[in-house]
Amino acid sequence: MILNKKIMLPSTFLLLTCHIIIFYFWISDWKKISTSYGLAIWILSTVCSLLLYFLYKKQKSNKVIFIASSLLLITSSFMIFLGIVTGIIFVTVSSMP
């Protein structure tokens, strides 16, 4: 468990940074994130952050774990929301004449 705690916090910050970068590209330059690599990173980071959130839930709760797990849950939910909005935009735009 000690090794997990040493890896989990840096992994959390890495995933949060990845989510911020994805959101930045989603707003500023959609073409960079709509590539196969961009979508793979988007999906993989969301899945990894949800898995890490469930690992945090199994840990004994303290302030750092609570904040980190809350941030992961919020950013993962936001990435899923962005995916849904992206799908709606894509369907709407592709159905226009």
N, C-alpha and C positions, 0 to 999 in steps of 0.2 A: 504494500500500500504506500510506503514512503516513496518508492520510485514513481508511482502514479501521481502523487502530489507534486513531485518535482517536474513532471512532464505536463501535467494538466494545465497549470497556470500559464506557461509560455504558449501552449497550444491554443488556449483561449484568446490570448492577445493576438496571435497569428490569425486565427479565424475572424476575429473582430476587425482586424486590419483588412483582411481579404473582403469582408462584407462591405466595408466602407469604400474600398476601391471599386467593387462591383457596382455599388450605388452611384459612385462618381461617374463611371463609364456609362451607366444606364441613362443618366441625365445628359452628359456632355457628348458622348460619341457612341451611339448605339451599335454601329457597325463593328466595333472592336469586340463587343461582348456577344454579338450574334453569330460569331464563328463557332465551329464545333469545339475548339479548345475553350473558348469563353463560356459556352454553355456547360461544358463538362466541369469546368472549375466552379461555376455557379452552383450546379447541382451537387457536386462532391463536397463543396464547403458547407452547404446547407445540411447535408446528411451527416457529415462529420461533426458539425456543431450540435445537432440534435443528439447524436450518440454521446458526445462529451457532456451534454446537459444531463442525460440519464445516468452517466457515471458520477457526476456531481451529486445527483439526488441520493446515491447510495453512500456518499461520504458523511461523516459526522459533520453536522452543520456548525459553521462559525461564520463570522461576518464576511470574510474574504470569499468563502465558498458560496455564500448566499448571493453576494454581489455578482460574482463571476457567472453563476448559473442563471441569474436573472438576466444579465446582459446577453448570454447565449440564447436564452429563450426569446428575448425581444428581437434580437437581430435575425435569428432563424425564422421567426414568424414574419418579420418584415421581408426577408428574402422570398419566402413563399408567397406573400402578398404581391411582391413585384413580379413574380412569375405568373400569377393569375392575371394581373393587370396587363402584362406583356401579351399573354395569350388572347385576352379580350381585344387589345389593340390590333394584334395581328389578324384576327378573324374579321374585325370590323373593316380594316383597311383592305384586306384581300377580297372582301365581298363588294367593294365599291366598283362601279363601272369605269 
